């Protein structure tokens, strides 16, 4: 199966980031891309409530904050966020994200 780039849909958009969702019919794949130009989310943090999440830095550079630990990330780096973890990203980067 191939999901073409033009089939992605905007899931969320703010001044600092855009989240795209990839779907096949009524099936949500759990695959998203994130274009970040600042901080995501803009305030506080996100929490993975149902499953682990994997983020791959496709372009750019920034910082990932996972459970209070800050790490610089660059193109090609992978960030694993386990269930229940608090996290956010800051920088100028494109991420691919997959829910387990």
C-alpha positions in Angstrom: 0.0 0.0 0.0 1.2 3.5 -0.8 -0.2 6.7 0.8 0.7 9.6 -1.4 1.9 12.9 0.0 -1.1 14.7 -1.4 -3.4 12.4 0.5 -2.3 13.7 3.9 -4.7 15.9 5.8 -4.0 18.7 8.3 -4.8 17.4 11.7 -3.7 20.5 13.7 -2.2 23.8 12.8 -0.8 26.7 14.9 1.6 29.5 14.4 4.5 27.2 15.5 3.6 23.8 13.9 1.5 21.8 11.5 0.5 18.2 12.1 -0.4 16.1 9.1 -2.3 12.9 9.4 -2.1 10.0 6.9 -5.3 8.0 6.4 -6.5 5.2 4.2 -10.3 5.4 3.9 -11.7 5.2 7.4 -8.5 3.6 8.7 -6.2 6.0 10.7 -2.7 4.7 10.2 -1.1 6.2 13.4 1.4 7.9 11.1 1.8 11.7 11.2 4.3 14.3 10.0 5.1 17.4 12.0 6.5 20.7 10.6 7.8 22.5 13.6 8.9 26.2 13.6 9.3 27.0 17.2 7.7 24.9 20.0 5.2 22.0 19.9 3.0 22.2 21.8 3.2 26.0 22.2 2.6 25.6 26.0 3.1 22.8 28.5 3.7 19.3 27.1 2.0 16.3 25.5 1.5 13.0 27.1 1.4 9.6 25.4 -1.6 8.0 27.0 -2.3 4.8 25.0 0.9 3.7 23.4 4.6 4.3 22.8 5.5 6.8 20.0 8.5 7.0 17.7 9.6 10.2 16.1 12.2 10.4 13.3 13.9 13.7 12.5 13.5 14.0 8.7 14.9 17.5 8.3 16.3 20.3 10.5 17.5 20.4 14.1 16.1 21.1 17.6 15.7 19.8 21.1 13.4 17.0 22.4 12.2 17.2 26.0 11.1 13.8 27.3 10.2 13.5 31.0 12.4 16.5 31.8 15.4 15.4 29.9 16.5 17.7 27.0 18.5 16.2 24.1 19.6 17.9 20.9 18.2 16.2 17.8 19.3 16.3 14.2 18.3 14.8 10.8 18.3 11.0 11.1 17.9 10.9 14.9 15.1 8.8 16.5 13.2 9.8 19.6 11.3 7.1 21.5 8.5 8.4 23.9 7.1 5.6 26.1 3.5 5.4 27.3 2.8 8.0 30.0 5.8 10.2 29.2 5.5 14.0 29.1 7.2 15.5 26.1 7.6 18.4 23.7 9.8 19.6 20.8 11.5 22.9 20.2 13.3 24.0 17.0 13.0 24.0 13.3 12.5 20.5 12.0 10.2 18.0 10.2 9.4 14.8 12.1 7.8 11.6 11.1 5.8 10.1 14.0 4.4 6.6 14.4 2.1 5.3 17.2 2.8 1.8 18.2 
